[in-house]
Amino acid sequence: MWHRGRPEGHARSWRTLLPAPSSRAESAGAARRAVRVTVAAVVGFYPAVHLLDQPVFALYTLFVPVAFGLLSPLPGSGRRRAGTVLRALPAAAALITLGTYLAAATWAAALGMLFVGFVLVTGASIGPRATGVVPALQLCYILACFPPYAPGTLGDRLAGLAVGATLTILCEWLLLPEPERPSYRGRVAGALELAERAVHDLLRGGADGRETAERLRTA
């Protein structure tokens, strides 16, 4: 009984709205990701602040691991994730440069946000890797175009991007990397082969329809 005067079935319907608990594999993956992001951020941020006394450089070395390692759902193993970050670097540098100069006026930054958002959302249709880096690239522009307008700090921002990305790549590749999993292309190919065999078996009448449907749903 969930509440006095309310049937038990009503209480059970409310329980179905609660999110399912995370599996052990998901929890372990989140812990590994937290360790990688923490190490990359700390190794870049504190020396830049306390030894080099470069706050802008330090901010970007801290921001990049968080954006790419935590806020972006990068797919694949550690090596694949590192390669994804490496390939996204030119786009991130271009967006930081664009945001730095468009921060001169609010209307320019807003129009730039519309343009960048449209391009990134359209480009996300290319595949899961492109989709995974969209949040990080969007944040690169947002951070750069946020006041104050300081084009003289562009060098420090790009240097922070380079150092932060390098640390992120090394941690994704070497520090508690994600295990190798079947690629997106391989999973799609396997599902299509399963569908082909299922149709062939059903036409011949030699397959259990319920079992075949369950296998297709799982794939």
N, C-alpha and C positions, 0 to 999 in steps of 0.2 A: 504494500500500500504506500503510494508516494505521498499522499496528502489526505487528510480526513475528508470523506465525502467524494473522493475521486477514485475511479476504478483503477485497478492495477494495470490494465491495458493502456490507459492514458499515460501512466508513469513510464511504462515500457516504451511508448512512442517517443517520449522526450529523451530517453536514454539513447535512442538510435541517432539523435542529432549530435551527440558528442563525438569528437574526433577519435578515430581508432588509435590505440596506443602504439608508439613506435616499436618496431621490431629491434632485436638485438643487433642485427646488421646495420640498420639505420642509425642506431645510437652510436655504434662503433665508428661509422663513417663520419658522423658529426663531430665526435671527439678527435679523430685524426685531422679533420679540417680545421678545428679550433686550434690545435697545436701548430699546424703549419702556418696559419695566419698570424698567430701570436708571435712565433719565432721571426717570421719575415718582417713584421711591423716593428718589433722591439729592436732587432739588429740594425734596422735602418734609421729608426726615429731617434733613439737616445744618443748615438754618436753625433748625429747631425745637430742636435740641440746643444749638447753639453761640450762637445769637442770642437765642432765647427762654428757654432753659434749662427746657424742658418735656419731661421724658423720656417721660411717658405719651402726651402728644400726639404726640411724635416716633415712638414705637413704632407707633402706629396709622397714621400717615402712611406709614410704611415697610411695614406689614403689608398694607394694602389693595391697593396695586399688585401685590404678589407674589401675593396670594390670587386677585384677579380677573384679573390679566394673565398669570400664569404657571401657577398650579395649577388653573385652571378652563378647560376646553376650550370657550371661547366660539366659536360658529360665525359665519360671515358676514364681510362686509367690515368695514373700519374704522368706518364710520358705524353699521352694525348692531351691532357689538360695543360701541361707545360707548353706543348706546341701550339695550342690554341691561344694562350696568352702571348706567345712570341709573335704569332701572325697578327694579333690585334694591336700590337705596339704602334705601327705607322698610323692607323686610324685614331688611336688614342692621342698621339702627339698632334695630329691635325686638329682634333676637336679641342684640345687644350689651347692650341694657338688661336683657333677661331674664337673660342670663348674669351680669351684674354683680351683680344682687340674689340670684340663686340660689347664688352663690359663698359665701354665709354658712355653708352646711353641705354636706358632701360628699354626703350622701344626696340633698339637694335638687338639687345640680348633676347627679348621676347620673340621677335621674328626669327632669330637664329634658333631658338628652342623649338619653334614650330617646324622649321626646315629640318633640323637634326632629328627630331622625333619622327617625322615622316620618313626620312631616308633610312633610319635604323629599323623602324617597324617593317618597312618594305624589304629591307635586306635580310630581316630575320626569317623570311620565307625560304632562304637558300637551303637551310638545314639546321640540325640541332646545335652544331658548333657556333654558327652565326647567331642563333637565338640565345645561346648561353652568355655571350659576351655583350649583348645589347644593354643590360642594366649598367655594367661597368663603363661602357662607352658613353652612355647617357650621363652618368655621374661625372665623368671626366669633363664634359662640356659644362655641366651645371656648376661644378666647383670653380672652374676657370672664369666663368662669366659672372660669378657672384662678386658684388662689390668688396673691396674698392677696385677701381680701375688702375691697374699697375702693370703696364706693358714692359717696364724695366725688369720685372721679375720673371719674365718668360724663360730665360735661361735656367734659373733655379727650378722653375716648375718642370721643365723638360728633363733636367738632370735628376730631379726627384722621381719622375716617372721612370726613367731608365734604371735607376738603382732599385726602386721598389719593384719594378717588373722583374729585374734580374733575381732579386731575392725570392720573389713569388715563384718564378720558374724553377729555381734550385730546390725550394722546399717542396713544390709539387712533384718534382722528379725524384728527389732523394730522401725526403723526410716523411716517413710513414705514407708512402704513395698509395693511391687507390689501386686495388687489385685489378688485373686485366679482366675485362668482361667482353662478351660478344659485341661487335660494333653494331651501330644502327643499320648499316647497309646489310650486314649479315643476318640480323634479326628479321628485317623486311623480306629478304630472299628466302629465309627459312619458312616464314609464314605463308609466302606465296606458293612455295613447293608443297607445303602441307595442304593448302587449299586445293591445289591441283590434284593431289592424290585423293583427297576427300571427295571431290566431285567425280573422279574416275571410279572410285569404289562405290559411291552411291548410285551411279548410273548402272553399274554392274549388279547392284543389289547385294553386295557382299560386305557391307559395313553397318555398324550400329549407328543410327542417326543421332541418338542422344550423346553417345560417346564422342562421335565426330564433332558435334556442335561444341562440346565442352573443350575439346582439344583446340578447335579454332578460336574459341573465346579466350583461352589462355594465351595462345600465340599472339 
